[in-house]
Amino acid sequence: MCADAPVLPHDYQRYCEDNALQVVEIVPWAGAPEVIADMAGKALRSWPRASNTALRVALGVLTIGITRKLSHMTMEMMPLGYTLVARRTAHGAAFLMRA
């Protein structure tokens, strides 16, 4: 594997290659702190008070400089999600014309 080749999420093929789309750009967003906050929120959703408290704590912690730096450092290996831009390939255009 090339050191400077971007690492794509393993399921992008489901949306792109299987539908004749070519990835133009894929960018991870948020990192480990946001993933942890998301998991805590999901785990506590049955208890509204605990969930609201966890949300307030997370919103406070996620704005601290060191947490933002950690988020940026970990977003490649543990992103909360991705923003993906794709374009239809010539094969995809031909497929759509036949349908």
matplotlib code that plots the C-alpha trace (Angstrom):
import matplotlib.pyplot as plt

x = [0.0, 1.3, 2.0, 0.3, -2.7, -5.9, -7.5, -11.1, -13.8, -14.5, -18.2, -17.8, -18.0, -21.6, -22.5, -20.0, -18.5, -21.7, -23.6, -21.0, -19.9, -16.3, -15.0, -13.9, -13.2, -13.8, -13.2, -13.5, -15.2, -14.9, -12.6, -12.4, -13.9, -17.0, -17.3, -17.1, -19.7, -22.0, -21.7, -22.4, -25.5, -26.8, -26.1, -28.0, -30.9, -33.3, -32.6, -33.4, -31.8, -28.6, -28.6, -29.1, -26.3, -24.0, -24.9, -24.1, -20.8, -19.9, -20.7, -18.4, -15.5, -15.6, -14.9, -11.7, -8.6, -6.9, -10.0, -10.3, -6.6, -7.3, -10.3, -8.2, -5.4, -7.8, -10.3, -8.4, -8.4, -11.7, -14.0, -17.6, -18.5, -17.5, -18.3, -18.2, -18.3, -18.7, -19.3, -21.2, -18.8, -19.3, -20.4, -23.0, -24.3, -24.7, -26.5, -28.9, -29.6, -30.6, -33.0]
y = [0.0, 3.4, 5.7, 8.7, 6.8, 7.8, 5.2, 4.9, 3.5, -0.1, 0.4, 3.3, 0.6, 0.0, 3.5, 4.2, 1.2, -0.8, 2.1, 3.1, 6.2, 7.4, 8.9, 12.5, 13.3, 11.7, 13.5, 12.2, 14.5, 14.5, 12.1, 10.0, 12.5, 12.9, 9.2, 8.7, 11.5, 9.9, 6.4, 7.9, 9.7, 6.5, 4.5, 6.9, 7.7, 5.6, 8.0, 11.6, 13.3, 11.4, 11.9, 15.7, 15.9, 13.9, 16.2, 19.3, 17.9, 16.7, 20.1, 21.8, 19.3, 19.2, 23.0, 22.8, 23.2, 19.9, 18.0, 19.7, 18.8, 15.2, 15.1, 16.4, 13.9, 10.9, 11.7, 9.6, 6.4, 6.9, 9.3, 9.9, 10.0, 11.0, 13.6, 12.0, 13.6, 11.2, 11.5, 9.2, 7.2, 6.8, 3.2, 4.5, 7.0, 4.2, 2.0, 4.8, 5.4, 1.7, 1.7]
z = [0.0, -0.9, 2.1, 0.5, -0.9, 1.0, 3.0, 2.0, 4.3, 3.5, 2.6, 0.1, -2.7, -1.7, -2.8, -5.5, -7.4, -7.2, -8.7, -11.3, -9.5, -9.1, -5.9, -6.5, -2.8, 0.5, 3.7, 7.3, 9.8, 13.6, 15.5, 18.6, 21.1, 19.0, 18.5, 22.3, 22.9, 20.2, 21.9, 25.3, 24.0, 22.4, 25.5, 27.7, 25.5, 27.7, 30.6, 29.5, 32.4, 32.1, 28.4, 28.7, 31.3, 29.0, 26.1, 28.1, 29.3, 25.8, 24.3, 26.8, 26.5, 22.7, 22.5, 24.5, 22.5, 23.4, 22.6, 19.2, 18.6, 19.6, 17.3, 14.4, 15.1, 15.2, 12.5, 9.9, 11.9, 13.9, 12.1, 13.1, 9.5, 6.0, 3.4, 0.0, -3.5, -6.4, -10.1, -12.5, -14.7, -18.5, -17.7, -15.2, -17.8, -20.3, -17.7, -17.0, -20.7, -21.1, -18.0]

ax = plt.figure().add_subplot(projection="3d")
ax.plot(x, y, z, "-o")
ax.set_aspect("equal")
plt.show()
